């Protein structure tokens, strides 16, 4: 909860409660909690993209799906970066620097984020490969947390 108040919320009136939130401790538990809805979100966007018939909707879903996967991968390197990043270029670069995923996959996602006019089948193949990497990384993180905690 503190992440959302401290990082995402913006005070519009009165006292900023974000200042009262203790510092965020980036840990495997934090990263796992941050990604609790990622699978459902990815499944929803993937279904929508698979059934979209309108070109405009396809490009919109590809852009959104690319961004969601980049953000998910970035969450895996939070321990290394120490800070949440909103800039997608910074996220991409951090993933390439700290993550063991093939950098070509990350570059492909970023290119699709910038220009989403790509073949849906090709995109879904790459997206599935990236999500598989992400899911495996989360499973390893959860297993290591459980074996030590």
Residue frames as a rotation matrix with the C-alpha (Angstrom) as fourth column:
UNK 1
0.565 0.825 0.000 0.00
0.825 -0.565 0.000 0.00
0.000 0.000 -1.000 0.00
UNK 2
0.364 -0.494 -0.790 2.83
0.273 -0.754 0.597 2.40
-0.891 -0.433 -0.140 0.83
UNK 3
-0.644 -0.611 0.460 4.19
0.583 -0.004 0.812 2.12
-0.495 0.791 0.359 -2.72
UNK 4
-0.115 0.693 0.712 0.93
0.926 -0.184 0.329 3.38
0.358 0.698 -0.620 -4.19
UNK 5
0.812 0.421 -0.404 0.63
0.559 -0.759 0.333 6.27
-0.167 -0.497 -0.852 -1.75
UNK 6
0.261 -0.817 -0.514 4.29
0.186 -0.480 0.857 7.29
-0.947 -0.319 0.027 -1.96
UNK 7
-0.709 -0.665 0.233 5.00
0.285 0.032 0.958 6.74
-0.645 0.746 0.167 -5.66
UNK 8
-0.585 0.518 0.624 1.73
0.786 0.173 0.594 6.82
0.199 0.838 -0.508 -7.56
UNK 9
0.434 0.873 -0.221 -0.51
0.901 -0.414 0.131 9.26
0.023 -0.256 -0.966 -5.66
UNK 10
-0.634 -0.532 0.562 -0.19
0.517 -0.831 -0.203 13.01
0.575 0.162 0.802 -5.95
UNK 11
-0.372 0.476 -0.797 -1.44
0.775 -0.313 -0.549 15.34
-0.511 -0.821 -0.253 -3.24
UNK 12
-0.311 0.353 0.882 -3.97
0.694 -0.550 0.465 17.80
0.649 0.757 -0.073 -4.63
UNK 13
0.243 0.467 0.850 -5.19
-0.324 -0.787 0.525 19.38
0.914 -0.404 -0.040 -1.43
UNK 14
0.931 0.169 0.323 -4.19
-0.346 0.129 0.930 19.43
0.115 -0.977 0.178 2.24
UNK 15
0.206 -0.888 0.411 -1.28
-0.795 0.093 0.599 17.58
-0.570 -0.450 -0.687 3.79
UNK 16
0.182 -0.262 -0.948 0.71
-0.782 0.545 -0.301 15.15
0.596 0.796 -0.106 1.66
UNK 17
0.756 0.164 0.634 0.27
-0.571 0.639 0.515 11.79
-0.321 -0.752 0.576 3.40
UNK 18
0.834 -0.502 -0.230 2.99
0.160 0.619 -0.769 10.36
0.528 0.605 0.596 1.14
UNK 19
0.015 -0.856 0.516 5.53
-0.522 -0.447 -0.727 12.13
0.853 -0.259 -0.453 3.35
UNK 20
0.149 0.133 0.980 4.30
-0.980 0.152 0.129 10.10
-0.132 -0.979 0.153 6.34
UNK 21
0.967 0.175 -0.186 4.73
-0.215 0.950 -0.226 6.74
0.137 0.259 0.956 4.59
UNK 22
0.444 -0.855 0.267 7.90
-0.231 0.179 0.956 4.99
-0.866 -0.486 -0.118 5.76
UNK 23
-0.239 -0.612 -0.754 10.61
-0.921 -0.104 0.376 4.36
-0.308 0.784 -0.539 3.17
UNK 24
0.816 0.514 -0.264 9.84
-0.577 0.741 -0.344 1.52
0.019 0.433 0.901 0.81
UNK 25
-0.137 -0.832 0.538 12.04
-0.634 0.491 0.598 -1.50
-0.761 -0.259 -0.594 1.43
UNK 26
0.369 0.212 -0.905 12.59
-0.904 0.307 -0.297 -3.21
0.215 0.928 0.306 -1.88
UNK 27
-0.485 -0.409 0.773 12.63
-0.616 0.787 0.030 -6.94
-0.621 -0.461 -0.633 -1.27
UNK 28
-0.976 0.169 -0.134 11.46
0.026 0.709 0.705 -10.11
0.214 0.685 -0.696 -3.00
UNK 29
-0.444 0.863 -0.242 8.21
0.789 0.248 -0.562 -9.86
-0.424 -0.440 -0.791 -1.02
UNK 30
-0.153 0.338 -0.929 7.69
-0.136 -0.938 -0.319 -6.30
-0.979 0.078 0.189 -2.25
UNK 31
-0.736 -0.197 -0.648 8.32
-0.646 -0.085 0.759 -7.30
-0.205 0.977 -0.065 -5.87
UNK 32
-0.887 0.459 -0.042 5.99
0.436 0.865 0.248 -10.30
0.150 0.202 -0.968 -5.60
UNK 33
-0.223 0.831 -0.510 3.27
0.645 -0.266 -0.716 -8.13
-0.731 -0.489 -0.477 -4.04
UNK 34
-0.377 -0.005 -0.926 3.75
-0.431 -0.884 0.180 -5.51
-0.820 0.467 0.331 -6.75
UNK 35
-0.765 -0.034 -0.644 3.03
-0.630 0.249 0.735 -8.15
0.135 0.968 -0.212 -9.39
UNK 36
-0.688 0.519 0.507 0.00
-0.013 0.690 -0.724 -9.88
-0.726 -0.504 -0.468 -7.85
UNK 37
0.369 0.926 -0.076 -2.30
-0.057 -0.059 -0.997 -8.74
-0.928 0.372 0.032 -10.67
UNK 38
-0.354 -0.599 -0.718 0.18
-0.725 -0.309 0.616 -9.00
-0.591 0.739 -0.325 -13.55
UNK 39
-0.921 -0.002 0.391 -0.96
0.184 0.880 0.438 -12.43
-0.345 0.475 -0.810 -14.78
UNK 40
-0.014 0.996 0.090 -4.63
0.735 0.072 -0.674 -11.42
-0.678 0.057 -0.733 -14.88
UNK 41
0.361 0.096 -0.928 -3.80
-0.282 -0.937 -0.207 -8.13
-0.889 0.337 -0.311 -16.60
UNK 42
-0.646 -0.670 -0.366 -1.57
-0.594 0.140 0.792 -9.83
-0.480 0.729 -0.488 -19.19
UNK 43
-0.740 0.439 0.509 -4.21
0.529 0.848 0.038 -12.51
-0.415 0.297 -0.860 -19.84
UNK 44
0.273 0.901 -0.338 -6.90
0.471 -0.431 -0.770 -9.83
-0.839 0.051 -0.542 -20.29
UNK 45
0.175 -0.274 -0.946 -4.84
-0.628 -0.771 0.107 -7.75
-0.758 0.575 -0.307 -22.72
UNK 46
-0.847 -0.526 0.081 -3.72
-0.304 0.603 0.738 -10.85
-0.437 0.600 -0.670 -24.62
UNK 47
-0.384 0.800 0.462 -7.34
0.728 0.570 -0.381 -12.01
-0.568 0.190 -0.801 -25.05
UNK 48
0.484 0.582 -0.653 -8.41
0.119 -0.783 -0.610 -8.54
-0.867 0.218 -0.448 -26.16
UNK 49
-0.191 -0.657 -0.729 -5.56
-0.744 -0.387 0.544 -8.34
-0.640 0.647 -0.415 -28.66
UNK 50
-0.875 -0.170 0.453 -6.25
0.069 0.883 0.464 -11.84
-0.479 0.437 -0.761 -30.00
UNK 51
-0.190 0.910 0.368 -9.88
0.881 0.324 -0.346 -11.00
-0.434 0.259 -0.863 -30.72
UNK 52
0.005 0.168 -0.986 -9.48
-0.066 -0.984 -0.168 -7.38
-0.998 0.066 0.006 -31.86
UNK 53
0.237 0.135 0.962 -10.52
0.892 0.362 -0.271 -6.87
-0.385 0.922 -0.034 -35.47
UNK 54
0.978 0.154 0.140 -10.00
0.193 -0.925 -0.327 -3.12
0.079 0.347 -0.934 -35.72
UNK 55
0.258 -0.952 0.164 -6.45
0.630 0.037 -0.776 -2.00
0.732 0.304 0.609 -36.67
UNK 56
0.026 -0.209 0.978 -6.57
-0.437 -0.882 -0.177 0.96
0.899 -0.423 -0.114 -34.27
UNK 57
0.784 0.314 0.536 -7.49
-0.615 0.277 0.738 -1.30
0.083 -0.908 0.410 -31.37
UNK 58
0.824 -0.538 -0.177 -4.76
0.508 0.840 -0.188 -3.80
0.250 0.065 0.966 -32.28
UNK 59
-0.039 -0.893 0.448 -2.08
0.348 -0.432 -0.832 -1.10
0.937 0.124 0.328 -32.22
UNK 60
0.206 0.184 0.961 -3.45
-0.731 -0.624 0.276 0.28
0.651 -0.759 0.006 -28.95
UNK 61
0.966 0.185 0.183 -3.39
-0.260 0.730 0.632 -3.17
-0.017 -0.658 0.753 -27.32
UNK 62
0.550 -0.831 -0.082 0.13
0.656 0.491 -0.573 -3.88
0.516 0.261 0.816 -28.62
UNK 63
-0.120 -0.579 0.806 1.39
-0.141 -0.794 -0.591 -0.58
0.983 -0.185 0.014 -27.21
UNK 64
0.415 0.378 0.828 -0.30
-0.837 -0.199 0.510 -1.22
0.357 -0.904 0.234 -23.85
UNK 65
0.995 -0.058 -0.082 0.86
0.078 0.960 0.268 -4.83
0.063 -0.273 0.960 -23.68
UNK 66
0.262 -0.957 0.123 4.43
0.489 0.022 -0.872 -3.80
0.832 0.288 0.474 -24.52
UNK 67
-0.115 -0.267 0.957 4.40
-0.549 -0.786 -0.285 -1.19
0.828 -0.558 -0.056 -21.77
UNK 68
0.737 0.473 0.484 2.91
-0.660 0.347 0.666 -3.65
0.147 -0.810 0.568 -19.26
UNK 69
0.860 -0.458 -0.224 5.59
0.441 0.889 -0.123 -6.23
0.256 0.007 0.967 -19.98
UNK 70
-0.039 -0.893 0.448 8.39
0.240 -0.444 -0.863 -3.65
0.970 0.074 0.232 -19.76
UNK 71
0.099 0.138 0.985 7.04
-0.808 -0.567 0.161 -2.46
0.581 -0.812 0.056 -16.41
UNK 72
0.960 0.260 0.099 6.78
-0.272 0.802 0.532 -6.07
0.059 -0.538 0.841 -15.19
UNK 73
0.513 -0.845 -0.150 10.37
0.640 0.493 -0.590 -6.79
0.572 0.207 0.793 -16.22
UNK 74
-0.102 -0.561 0.822 11.50
-0.188 -0.800 -0.569 -3.54
0.977 -0.212 -0.024 -14.61
UNK 75
0.660 0.404 0.633 9.98
-0.678 -0.042 0.734 -4.62
0.323 -0.914 0.247 -11.31
UNK 76
0.894 -0.349 -0.281 12.42
0.387 0.917 0.092 -7.55
0.226 -0.191 0.955 -11.34
UNK 77
-0.035 -0.986 0.165 15.40
0.738 -0.137 -0.661 -5.18
0.674 0.099 0.732 -11.27
UNK 78
0.690 0.372 0.621 14.09
-0.092 -0.806 0.585 -2.85
0.718 -0.461 -0.521 -8.54
UNK 79
0.863 -0.437 -0.253 16.52
0.404 0.298 0.865 -4.42
-0.302 -0.849 0.434 -6.08
UNK 80
-0.034 -0.932 0.360 19.35
0.994 0.007 0.113 -3.34
-0.108 0.362 0.926 -8.38
UNK 81
-0.202 -0.012 0.979 18.05
0.521 -0.848 0.097 0.13
0.829 0.530 0.178 -9.26
UNK 82
-0.730 -0.086 -0.679 16.64
0.681 -0.179 -0.710 0.98
-0.061 -0.980 0.189 -5.84
UNK 83
-0.605 0.529 -0.595 13.98
-0.240 -0.834 -0.497 3.26
-0.759 -0.158 0.632 -7.28
UNK 84
0.159 0.733 0.661 10.82
0.710 0.380 -0.593 3.04
-0.686 0.564 -0.460 -9.35
UNK 85
-0.834 -0.463 -0.300 11.24
0.070 -0.627 0.776 4.64
-0.547 0.626 0.555 -12.75
UNK 86
0.254 0.964 -0.079 8.42
0.072 -0.101 -0.992 6.13
-0.964 0.247 -0.095 -14.82
UNK 87
0.163 -0.293 -0.942 10.52
-0.891 -0.454 -0.013 6.81
-0.424 0.841 -0.335 -17.92
UNK 88
0.908 0.310 0.281 10.13
-0.184 0.900 -0.396 3.84
-0.376 0.307 0.874 -20.26
UNK 89
0.604 -0.770 -0.205 13.58
-0.271 0.044 -0.962 4.38
0.750 0.636 -0.182 -21.82
UNK 90
-0.205 -0.662 0.721 15.17
-0.932 -0.092 -0.350 4.28
0.298 -0.744 -0.598 -18.35
UNK 91
0.445 0.447 0.776 13.19
-0.654 0.754 -0.059 1.12
-0.611 -0.482 0.628 -17.59
UNK 92
0.982 -0.059 -0.182 14.35
-0.108 0.612 -0.784 -0.52
0.158 0.789 0.594 -20.82
UNK 93
0.239 -0.970 0.042 17.98
-0.498 -0.159 -0.852 0.37
0.833 0.183 -0.521 -20.17
UNK 94
-0.153 -0.252 0.955 17.85
-0.981 0.152 -0.117 -0.90
-0.116 -0.956 -0.271 -16.58
UNK 95
0.768 0.471 0.435 16.29
-0.407 0.882 -0.237 -4.19
-0.495 0.005 0.869 -17.73
UNK 96
0.827 -0.502 -0.251 19.05
-0.073 0.347 -0.935 -4.64
0.557 0.792 0.251 -20.32
UNK 97
-0.024 -0.906 0.422 21.73
-0.678 -0.296 -0.673 -3.79
0.735 -0.302 -0.607 -17.74
UNK 98
-0.461 -0.168 0.871 20.46
-0.881 0.202 -0.427 -5.87
-0.104 -0.965 -0.241 -14.82
UNK 99
0.462 0.750 0.474 18.18
-0.632 0.653 -0.417 -8.60
-0.622 -0.107 0.776 -16.20
UNK 100
-0.513 -0.702 0.493 19.35
-0.214 0.662 0.719 -11.86
-0.831 0.263 -0.490 -17.76
UNK 101
0.502 0.760 0.412 16.66
0.310 0.287 -0.906 -11.77
-0.807 0.583 -0.092 -20.46
UNK 102
-0.242 -0.525 0.816 17.79
0.950 0.041 0.308 -11.54
-0.195 0.850 0.489 -24.09
UNK 103
-0.512 -0.019 -0.859 18.17
0.167 -0.983 -0.078 -7.80
-0.843 -0.183 0.506 -24.75
UNK 104
-0.985 0.175 -0.011 16.73
-0.035 -0.137 0.990 -8.26
0.172 0.975 0.141 -28.27
UNK 105
-0.309 0.920 -0.242 13.39
0.863 0.378 0.334 -9.19
0.399 -0.106 -0.911 -26.69
UNK 106
-0.019 0.238 -0.971 13.40
0.730 -0.660 -0.177 -6.03
-0.683 -0.712 -0.161 -24.59
UNK 107
-0.802 -0.325 -0.502 14.38
-0.091 -0.763 0.640 -3.91
-0.591 0.558 0.582 -27.60
UNK 108
-0.810 0.568 0.148 11.54
0.379 0.314 0.870 -5.51
0.448 0.761 -0.470 -29.58
UNK 109
0.005 0.836 -0.549 9.01
0.999 -0.021 -0.024 -4.64
-0.032 -0.549 -0.835 -26.86
UNK 110
-0.231 -0.168 -0.958 10.31
0.353 -0.932 0.078 -1.09
-0.907 -0.321 0.275 -26.74
UNK 111
-0.986 -0.131 -0.104 10.11
-0.055 -0.331 0.942 -0.78
-0.157 0.935 0.319 -30.54
UNK 112
-0.484 0.875 0.014 6.51
0.695 0.375 0.613 -2.05
0.531 0.307 -0.790 -30.40
UNK 113
0.007 0.435 -0.901 5.74
0.850 -0.477 -0.223 0.47
-0.527 -0.764 -0.373 -27.67
UNK 114
-0.531 -0.311 -0.788 6.98
-0.037 -0.921 0.388 3.25
-0.846 0.235 0.478 -29.98
UNK 115
-0.452 0.370 -0.812 5.45
-0.892 -0.163 0.422 1.87
0.023 0.915 0.404 -33.19
UNK 116
-0.379 0.392 0.838 2.74
-0.413 0.739 -0.533 -0.70
-0.828 -0.548 -0.118 -32.59
UNK 117
0.533 0.565 -0.629 2.07
-0.800 0.096 -0.592 -1.38
-0.274 0.819 0.503 -36.27
UNK 118
-0.673 -0.737 -0.062 3.40
-0.735 0.657 0.168 -4.97
-0.083 0.158 -0.984 -36.23
UNK 119
-0.238 0.561 -0.793 1.92
-0.339 0.717 0.609 -8.37
0.910 0.414 0.020 -36.98
UNK 120
0.403 0.505 0.763 -0.20
-0.880 -0.014 0.474 -9.52
0.250 -0.863 0.439 -34.04
UNK 121
0.963 -0.012 -0.271 0.97
0.044 0.993 0.112 -13.14
0.268 -0.120 0.956 -34.28
UNK 122
0.100 -0.995 0.006 4.64
0.402 0.035 -0.915 -12.11
0.910 0.093 0.403 -34.27
UNK 123
-0.241 -0.142 0.960 4.09
-0.629 -0.730 -0.266 -9.78
0.739 -0.668 0.087 -31.34
UNK 124
0.685 0.593 0.424 2.20
-0.705 0.392 0.591 -12.40
0.185 -0.703 0.686 -29.33
UNK 125
0.729 -0.494 -0.474 5.00
0.362 0.866 -0.346 -14.92
0.582 0.081 0.809 -29.87
UNK 126
-0.349 -0.884 0.312 7.59
0.195 -0.394 -0.898 -12.50
0.916 -0.253 0.310 -28.47
UNK 127
-0.073 0.407 0.911 5.24
-0.814 -0.552 0.181 -11.34
0.577 -0.728 0.371 -25.70
UNK 128
0.897 0.412 -0.162 4.66
-0.276 0.806 0.524 -14.95
0.347 -0.425 0.836 -24.64
UNK 129
0.295 -0.880 -0.373 8.41
0.583 0.475 -0.659 -15.56
0.757 -0.023 0.653 -24.51
UNK 130
-0.506 -0.455 0.733 8.94
-0.207 -0.761 -0.615 -12.43
0.837 -0.463 0.291 -22.40
UNK 131
0.295 0.692 0.659 6.07
-0.850 -0.124 0.511 -13.26
0.436 -0.711 0.552 -20.06
UNK 132
0.828 -0.060 -0.557 7.38
0.161 0.978 0.134 -16.81
0.537 -0.201 0.819 -19.64
UNK 133
-0.247 -0.969 -0.018 10.76
0.446 -0.097 -0.890 -15.39
0.861 -0.228 0.456 -18.59
UNK 134
-0.409 0.163 0.898 9.04
-0.604 -0.786 -0.132 -12.97
0.684 -0.596 0.420 -16.18
UNK 135
0.649 0.751 0.118 6.83
-0.618 0.431 0.658 -15.68
0.443 -0.500 0.744 -14.67
UNK 136
0.544 -0.543 -0.639 9.81
0.493 0.823 -0.280 -18.00
0.679 -0.163 0.716 -14.18
UNK 137
-0.513 -0.761 0.397 11.77
0.147 -0.533 -0.833 -15.20
0.846 -0.369 0.385 -12.50
UNK 138
-0.053 0.582 0.811 8.85
-0.854 -0.448 0.266 -14.54
0.518 -0.679 0.521 -10.11
UNK 139
0.848 0.384 -0.365 8.57
-0.200 0.871 0.450 -18.26
0.490 -0.308 0.815 -9.33
UNK 140
0.056 -0.917 -0.396 12.29
0.589 0.350 -0.728 -18.45
0.806 -0.192 0.560 -8.54
UNK 141
-0.577 -0.230 0.784 11.94
-0.330 -0.813 -0.481 -15.36
0.748 -0.536 0.393 -6.35
UNK 142
0.383 0.815 0.436 8.96
-0.809 0.068 0.584 -16.86
0.446 -0.576 0.685 -4.51
UNK 143
0.760 -0.140 -0.635 10.74
0.222 0.974 0.051 -20.20
0.611 -0.180 0.771 -4.04
UNK 144
-0.320 -0.945 -0.069 13.86
0.458 -0.090 -0.884 -18.55
0.830 -0.314 0.462 -2.64
UNK 145
-0.364 0.285 0.887 11.74
-0.690 -0.722 -0.050 -16.42
0.626 -0.630 0.459 -0.33
UNK 146
0.690 0.723 0.036 9.91
-0.589 0.532 0.609 -19.51
0.421 -0.441 0.793 0.92
UNK 147
0.528 -0.538 -0.657 13.10
0.447 0.834 -0.324 -21.51
0.722 -0.123 0.681 1.44
UNK 148
-0.601 -0.796 0.068 14.67
0.392 -0.368 -0.843 -18.77
0.697 -0.480 0.533 3.57
UNK 149
-0.543 0.450 0.709 11.57
-0.652 -0.758 -0.017 -17.33
0.530 -0.472 0.705 5.22
